[in-house]
């Protein structure tokens, strides 16, 4: 009898092949690796890879050191030049100050000497070369001086313009005297004279006449600094 309550079980077809059970791969024998050999291999690898890196780091540090030294040298040189420039500027500033003080002292002394010379020699006038100096006093309208010659043969040329503003003929003796800066006479000349000596100047009413000549300087005297014109009646 058949049990009706039993579950239905599929029946296997004996003609259908069942899959064969999977077989494990065969074991391949491996050579034994000792722990000491493994450590040596790893150490050689670390040395092999660390040497190039250490070399590049050393080269980099070397060039950084050189660049730092160069920059420090340049900085020190700049500071030195700056210090020298500041010292030079201070020296020049002090020198300019001293020169200004000396110039002020020279001007003060020159003015003092000029006052003393003018006080000692009334009628003295400052001399300027190559410039017409107006006089407009007595019979003299103007005068001009020119320097000529070299060294001991140096002389001063003059050109004086005379004028008779009166209505009568005049006769006068005109003298030009030169002085150095200290008021010492360094040369003189008689206007209108000749090789025979001084000669009186004769001017008709309204006449204008010019005279030119050279004034020899005393030995050792430099260019004159002052001049003086002096008129004397004829015969004196």
Helices and strands as residue ranges (DSSP letters): H 35-120, E 125-126, E 133-137, E 140-148, G 151-153, E 155-163, E 170-179, E 185-191, E 201-203, E 208-216, E 226-233
